[in-house]
């Protein structure tokens, strides 16, 4: 999710479409939160690991 967000952020900045940039920022933040929660060992959505 973080990788997709970064790719969309780059595309949004190059093409200058603010909607893509906004979605990219949301994806990066959500991915970072999920990564931090997973790294601390908390179960996310009933699962400890996402594959």
Chimera marker file (.cmm) of the C-alpha trace (Angstrom):
<marker_set name="trace">
<marker id="1" x="0.000" y="0.000" z="0.000" r="1" g="1" b="0" radius="0.5"/>
<marker id="2" x="2.864" y="2.325" z="0.768" r="1" g="1" b="0" radius="0.5"/>
<marker id="3" x="4.519" y="1.530" z="-2.567" r="1" g="1" b="0" radius="0.5"/>
<marker id="4" x="1.303" y="2.157" z="-4.491" r="1" g="1" b="0" radius="0.5"/>
<marker id="5" x="0.852" y="5.440" z="-2.645" r="1" g="1" b="0" radius="0.5"/>
<marker id="6" x="4.365" y="6.589" z="-3.497" r="1" g="1" b="0" radius="0.5"/>
<marker id="7" x="3.911" y="5.673" z="-7.164" r="1" g="1" b="0" radius="0.5"/>
<marker id="8" x="0.590" y="7.520" z="-7.316" r="1" g="1" b="0" radius="0.5"/>
<marker id="9" x="2.137" y="10.496" z="-5.521" r="1" g="1" b="0" radius="0.5"/>
<marker id="10" x="4.879" y="10.750" z="-8.141" r="1" g="1" b="0" radius="0.5"/>
<marker id="11" x="2.390" y="10.365" z="-10.997" r="1" g="1" b="0" radius="0.5"/>
<marker id="12" x="0.032" y="12.910" z="-9.431" r="1" g="1" b="0" radius="0.5"/>
<marker id="13" x="2.806" y="15.458" z="-9.033" r="1" g="1" b="0" radius="0.5"/>
<marker id="14" x="4.127" y="14.928" z="-12.568" r="1" g="1" b="0" radius="0.5"/>
<marker id="15" x="0.706" y="15.087" z="-14.218" r="1" g="1" b="0" radius="0.5"/>
<marker id="16" x="-0.510" y="17.772" z="-11.780" r="1" g="1" b="0" radius="0.5"/>
<marker id="17" x="-3.811" y="16.095" z="-10.911" r="1" g="1" b="0" radius="0.5"/>
<marker id="18" x="-4.675" y="16.984" z="-7.304" r="1" g="1" b="0" radius="0.5"/>
<marker id="19" x="-7.147" y="14.121" z="-6.837" r="1" g="1" b="0" radius="0.5"/>
<marker id="20" x="-4.453" y="11.510" z="-7.485" r="1" g="1" b="0" radius="0.5"/>
<marker id="21" x="-2.084" y="13.314" z="-5.132" r="1" g="1" b="0" radius="0.5"/>
<marker id="22" x="-4.708" y="13.361" z="-2.368" r="1" g="1" b="0" radius="0.5"/>
<marker id="23" x="-5.477" y="9.662" z="-2.788" r="1" g="1" b="0" radius="0.5"/>
<marker id="24" x="-1.740" y="8.909" z="-2.778" r="1" g="1" b="0" radius="0.5"/>
<marker id="25" x="-1.196" y="10.750" z="0.502" r="1" g="1" b="0" radius="0.5"/>
<marker id="26" x="-4.107" y="8.861" z="2.088" r="1" g="1" b="0" radius="0.5"/>
<marker id="27" x="-2.664" y="5.531" z="0.893" r="1" g="1" b="0" radius="0.5"/>
<marker id="28" x="0.808" y="6.333" z="2.218" r="1" g="1" b="0" radius="0.5"/>
<marker id="29" x="-0.551" y="7.351" z="5.634" r="1" g="1" b="0" radius="0.5"/>
<marker id="30" x="-2.854" y="4.313" z="5.877" r="1" g="1" b="0" radius="0.5"/>
<marker id="31" x="-0.041" y="2.006" z="4.796" r="1" g="1" b="0" radius="0.5"/>
<marker id="32" x="2.311" y="3.500" z="7.358" r="1" g="1" b="0" radius="0.5"/>
<marker id="33" x="-0.260" y="3.083" z="10.148" r="1" g="1" b="0" radius="0.5"/>
<marker id="34" x="-0.925" y="-0.531" z="9.191" r="1" g="1" b="0" radius="0.5"/>
<marker id="35" x="2.815" y="-1.197" z="8.972" r="1" g="1" b="0" radius="0.5"/>
<marker id="36" x="3.438" y="0.256" z="12.429" r="1" g="1" b="0" radius="0.5"/>
<marker id="37" x="0.560" y="-1.679" z="13.971" r="1" g="1" b="0" radius="0.5"/>
<marker id="38" x="1.765" y="-4.883" z="12.333" r="1" g="1" b="0" radius="0.5"/>
<marker id="39" x="5.334" y="-4.276" z="13.450" r="1" g="1" b="0" radius="0.5"/>
<marker id="40" x="4.246" y="-3.946" z="17.068" r="1" g="1" b="0" radius="0.5"/>
<marker id="41" x="2.553" y="-7.343" z="16.917" r="1" g="1" b="0" radius="0.5"/>
<marker id="42" x="-1.042" y="-6.153" z="17.047" r="1" g="1" b="0" radius="0.5"/>
<marker id="43" x="-3.605" y="-8.142" z="15.113" r="1" g="1" b="0" radius="0.5"/>
<marker id="44" x="-5.168" y="-6.113" z="12.298" r="1" g="1" b="0" radius="0.5"/>
<marker id="45" x="-8.582" y="-7.243" z="11.110" r="1" g="1" b="0" radius="0.5"/>
<marker id="46" x="-8.296" y="-10.448" z="13.118" r="1" g="1" b="0" radius="0.5"/>
<marker id="47" x="-4.973" y="-11.453" z="11.513" r="1" g="1" b="0" radius="0.5"/>
<marker id="48" x="-1.445" y="-11.078" z="12.798" r="1" g="1" b="0" radius="0.5"/>
<marker id="49" x="0.137" y="-11.400" z="9.355" r="1" g="1" b="0" radius="0.5"/>
<marker id="50" x="-0.962" y="-10.184" z="5.942" r="1" g="1" b="0" radius="0.5"/>
<marker id="51" x="0.455" y="-12.028" z="2.953" r="1" g="1" b="0" radius="0.5"/>
<link id1="1" id2="2" r="1" g="1" b="0" radius="0.2"/>
<link id1="2" id2="3" r="1" g="1" b="0" radius="0.2"/>
<link id1="3" id2="4" r="1" g="1" b="0" radius="0.2"/>
<link id1="4" id2="5" r="1" g="1" b="0" radius="0.2"/>
<link id1="5" id2="6" r="1" g="1" b="0" radius="0.2"/>
<link id1="6" id2="7" r="1" g="1" b="0" radius="0.2"/>
<link id1="7" id2="8" r="1" g="1" b="0" radius="0.2"/>
<link id1="8" id2="9" r="1" g="1" b="0" radius="0.2"/>
<link id1="9" id2="10" r="1" g="1" b="0" radius="0.2"/>
<link id1="10" id2="11" r="1" g="1" b="0" radius="0.2"/>
<link id1="11" id2="12" r="1" g="1" b="0" radius="0.2"/>
<link id1="12" id2="13" r="1" g="1" b="0" radius="0.2"/>
<link id1="13" id2="14" r="1" g="1" b="0" radius="0.2"/>
<link id1="14" id2="15" r="1" g="1" b="0" radius="0.2"/>
<link id1="15" id2="16" r="1" g="1" b="0" radius="0.2"/>
<link id1="16" id2="17" r="1" g="1" b="0" radius="0.2"/>
<link id1="17" id2="18" r="1" g="1" b="0" radius="0.2"/>
<link id1="18" id2="19" r="1" g="1" b="0" radius="0.2"/>
<link id1="19" id2="20" r="1" g="1" b="0" radius="0.2"/>
<link id1="20" id2="21" r="1" g="1" b="0" radius="0.2"/>
<link id1="21" id2="22" r="1" g="1" b="0" radius="0.2"/>
<link id1="22" id2="23" r="1" g="1" b="0" radius="0.2"/>
<link id1="23" id2="24" r="1" g="1" b="0" radius="0.2"/>
<link id1="24" id2="25" r="1" g="1" b="0" radius="0.2"/>
<link id1="25" id2="26" r="1" g="1" b="0" radius="0.2"/>
<link id1="26" id2="27" r="1" g="1" b="0" radius="0.2"/>
<link id1="27" id2="28" r="1" g="1" b="0" radius="0.2"/>
<link id1="28" id2="29" r="1" g="1" b="0" radius="0.2"/>
<link id1="29" id2="30" r="1" g="1" b="0" radius="0.2"/>
<link id1="30" id2="31" r="1" g="1" b="0" radius="0.2"/>
<link id1="31" id2="32" r="1" g="1" b="0" radius="0.2"/>
<link id1="32" id2="33" r="1" g="1" b="0" radius="0.2"/>
<link id1="33" id2="34" r="1" g="1" b="0" radius="0.2"/>
<link id1="34" id2="35" r="1" g="1" b="0" radius="0.2"/>
<link id1="35" id2="36" r="1" g="1" b="0" radius="0.2"/>
<link id1="36" id2="37" r="1" g="1" b="0" radius="0.2"/>
<link id1="37" id2="38" r="1" g="1" b="0" radius="0.2"/>
<link id1="38" id2="39" r="1" g="1" b="0" radius="0.2"/>
<link id1="39" id2="40" r="1" g="1" b="0" radius="0.2"/>
<link id1="40" id2="41" r="1" g="1" b="0" radius="0.2"/>
<link id1="41" id2="42" r="1" g="1" b="0" radius="0.2"/>
<link id1="42" id2="43" r="1" g="1" b="0" radius="0.2"/>
<link id1="43" id2="44" r="1" g="1" b="0" radius="0.2"/>
<link id1="44" id2="45" r="1" g="1" b="0" radius="0.2"/>
<link id1="45" id2="46" r="1" g="1" b="0" radius="0.2"/>
<link id1="46" id2="47" r="1" g="1" b="0" radius="0.2"/>
<link id1="47" id2="48" r="1" g="1" b="0" radius="0.2"/>
<link id1="48" id2="49" r="1" g="1" b="0" radius="0.2"/>
<link id1="49" id2="50" r="1" g="1" b="0" radius="0.2"/>
<link id1="50" id2="51" r="1" g="1" b="0" radius="0.2"/>
</marker_set>
